[in-house]
C-alpha cells in the first residue's frame, strides 16, 4: 500500500480528468466508488485523506456541448468549470457518503496559496476539516482563474495543498504508472521506481504531453509537483489509476523521496509559482548562498521587476538558472540603486542606513 496510515498520518490524493471522466464526458462512477472505498479503509485505519480532483471542465463541457472538451477558449473553460463543478461535487459527496464519509468542497486560486496570509487561512481550514474526519475535495477555481494567474494543472496544486495540510505523502493518480527514462511509447523505455534527488537528468526524462489529451498536466508538471512536495518534507508517488482500487493495490509506481523538510515558511517559499521580481547574482554570491550566507548587495549584478519590500524574489546565477527564492529586504528602486555596492557605498546611494542584506538567509530557500 502506498503511504500506509501508520507512516503517513495525512495523505493527499490527486485524480486526473482522464481517470474520473470517460471519453463521452460521463463520470466513471464504478471506478470512483472504488476510490471512495479505499479512502474509507484508510480513514478507518487512522489516516486523514484529502482529494485534489480534476474533472470539472470535462464534465461541464459535455453538459454544455462545448468543443475541444471545453478548452477551445478561456471563456469556454470558465463556463464549463462553473457548470461541471456542481456535478463533480455532487458525485464526490455521493460516493463518499455511501462509505459513511462527509465530503467538503474547497475551491482555490493561485493567489490563495501564493499570498502568505491567505495560504495560512487555507491551511487552517484544511486542518480543521481533516481533524473533524471530513474528506476535503479540492480543485482550482477555474471559473474565475485567468491564463496569467492559475496553477494550470492539479499536480502542482496537490503538492501545494500537501504543504498547507502538513501531509507526509502525495499520490498523483495518472494515466501512467510513473517516470520512464524516455517517452514510454518509445522502444526500450525503462521505468524509474525511485528518485532520491531531482536533478537535470531526471528533468530531461519528462514529457510535456498529457497522454489522454483530456487533462492539462504531463510529466513536467508532475516533476515540478515532486519538487514542491519534497521541499516540504512530503514524499510523492506517481501511480497508475488505470486499475481498480489503486490506493489499496500493490502496483508499479515512481516514488520521489523527500529529504528532511524545510521550515514551514521556507517550504512555502520553495513551492511558490510566482515571483514579483528577480535578482541576478555573480558566481561568488552563488557560492556564498550555498554555504548558508545571506545575499549581500555587492553580489547582485541585475535587478528586474516591480517589487516592494517583503515580496517574493527569484535569485538567479550568472547562467540564468534560479538558485534560490527569498523575500526582498528593499523595494525594487532601492535594490537597483545599491546592486554591486559594498556596505559603505550603500548609505550614500540610499540616503539612509542600509539593511544587513538584500535577502536575509532566514527568509530564503535554496532550490
Helices and strands as residue ranges (DSSP letters): E 10-15, H 17-20, H 29-44, E 48-53, H 56-64, G 67-70, H 74-97, E 103-108, H 110-114, H 116-131, E 135-140, H 154-165, E 169-174, E 179-180, E 191-192, E 194-195, H 200-204, H 219-231, E 235-240, E 253-256, H 264-271, E 277-281, H 283-290, G 297-299, E 300-305, E 312-316, E 322-327, H 332-338, H 343-350, G 361-363, E 364-366
